[in-house]
Amino acid sequence: MVNRKKRLERGIVSIDKQIKIHLEKQARAKEKGNLELEGYYGKEISGLENTKKKKEEMLKKED
């Protein structure tokens, strides 16, 4: 159980990093006027946020 908790915590930190990276890429795409790429990163961010939320819920159940 302890290993699962640590794995979930590391996963959440990793997802946070990915969200930050995607937000930066989305901002660059917006600056360049690439709406398709901007939309793509928006969808990716949304998916990552959903995954993070699920992992946080699983982590709460572990406590």
Wavefront OBJ file of the C-alpha trace (Angstrom):
o trace
v 0.000 0.000 0.000
v 2.835 2.399 0.781
v 4.369 1.811 -2.644
v 1.077 2.573 -4.360
v 0.711 5.819 -2.398
v 4.214 6.958 -3.340
v 3.647 5.976 -6.974
v 0.434 8.012 -7.069
v 2.186 11.016 -5.501
v 5.013 10.827 -8.044
v 2.460 10.480 -10.825
v 0.660 13.625 -9.715
v 3.934 15.589 -9.619
v 4.804 14.308 -13.085
v 1.403 15.320 -14.454
v 1.849 18.807 -12.971
v 5.133 19.121 -14.858
v 3.512 17.967 -18.096
v 0.667 20.470 -17.665
v 3.191 23.284 -17.173
v 5.102 22.245 -20.314
v 1.903 22.061 -22.357
v 0.759 25.479 -21.115
v 4.054 26.970 -22.284
v 3.748 25.285 -25.675
v 0.142 26.455 -25.963
v 1.210 30.044 -25.266
v 3.909 29.815 -27.962
v 1.394 28.423 -30.454
v -0.985 31.278 -29.635
v 1.767 33.862 -30.175
v 2.517 32.358 -33.583
v -1.181 32.299 -34.475
v -1.344 28.532 -34.862
v -4.928 27.923 -33.698
v -4.919 24.195 -34.477
v -1.853 23.568 -32.347
v -3.215 25.804 -29.597
v -6.437 23.760 -29.561
v -4.478 20.511 -29.512
v -2.541 21.579 -26.425
v -5.794 22.694 -24.800
v -7.222 19.197 -25.237
v -4.020 17.624 -23.929
v -4.080 19.870 -20.849
v -7.710 18.991 -20.210
v -6.923 15.278 -20.397
v -3.952 15.628 -18.076
v -6.051 17.561 -15.565
v -8.693 14.801 -15.609
v -6.035 12.152 -15.034
v -4.560 14.189 -12.192
v -7.982 14.514 -10.575
v -8.505 10.727 -10.750
v -5.095 10.055 -9.210
v -5.801 12.559 -6.419
v -9.095 10.790 -5.678
v -7.321 7.419 -5.567
v -4.705 8.916 -3.258
v -7.420 10.146 -0.873
v -8.819 6.599 -0.713
v -5.372 5.313 0.220
v -5.219 7.490 3.352
l 1 2 3 4 5 6 7 8 9 10 11 12 13 14 15 16 17 18 19 20 21 22 23 24 25 26 27 28 29 30 31 32 33 34 35 36 37 38 39 40 41 42 43 44 45 46 47 48 49 50 51 52 53 54 55 56 57 58 59 60 61 62 63
